[in-house]
């Protein structure tokens, strides 16, 4: 277990960042090139995004890629 960083559970951190930027799942999905359905699954922890998608979401939200999905 990594104890060097304080983490909010990843889907929650991603959701909070998206909401802070006042983006809908639909808008974020369009910007990063995935479906709204996939974005919902990522945020709820039901899907693990590919590395390229994690990085794209992280860039859009201004967070670390480890905060996106599992």
C-alpha positions in Angstrom: 0.0 0.0 0.0 1.4 3.4 -1.0 1.2 5.8 2.0 3.2 8.6 0.5 0.2 10.4 -1.1 -3.2 11.3 0.3 -5.8 10.1 -2.2 -9.5 10.5 -2.6 -10.8 7.3 -4.2 -10.1 7.7 -7.9 -13.6 7.8 -9.4 -14.6 10.3 -6.7 -11.5 12.5 -7.4 -12.3 12.4 -11.1 -16.0 13.3 -10.6 -15.1 16.1 -8.2 -12.6 17.6 -10.7 -15.2 17.4 -13.5 -17.8 19.1 -11.4 -15.4 21.7 -10.3 -14.8 22.6 -13.9 -18.6 22.5 -14.5 -18.3 19.9 -17.2 -21.0 17.3 -17.9 -20.0 13.7 -18.6 -21.2 14.2 -22.2 -18.9 17.2 -22.8 -15.9 15.6 -21.2 -16.5 12.4 -23.2 -16.7 14.4 -26.4 -13.4 16.3 -25.6 -11.5 13.1 -24.9 -12.9 10.9 -27.6 -15.1 8.4 -25.8 -18.8 7.8 -25.3 -20.8 9.3 -22.4 -21.6 5.7 -21.4 -17.9 4.9 -21.1 -17.4 8.1 -19.0 -20.2 7.0 -16.7 -18.6 3.6 -16.3 -15.2 5.1 -15.5 -16.6 7.5 -12.9 -18.5 4.7 -11.2 -15.6 2.3 -11.2 -17.3 -0.2 -13.5 -14.7 0.2 -16.3 -11.0 0.6 -16.4 -10.0 3.0 -19.2 -7.0 2.4 -21.5 -3.9 4.4 -20.6 -4.4 6.9 -23.5 -7.9 7.6 -22.3 -6.7 8.0 -18.6 -4.1 10.5 -19.8 -6.6 12.4 -22.0 -9.1 12.7 -19.1 -6.4 13.8 -16.7 -5.2 16.5 -19.1 -8.8 17.8 -19.5 -9.5 17.8 -15.8 -6.0 19.0 -14.6 -5.5 15.9 -12.4 -3.0 13.0 -12.3 -3.7 10.0 -14.5 -3.6 7.8 -11.4 -6.7 9.6 -10.3 -8.7 8.4 -13.3 -10.3 5.0 -13.1 -8.8 1.9 -11.5 
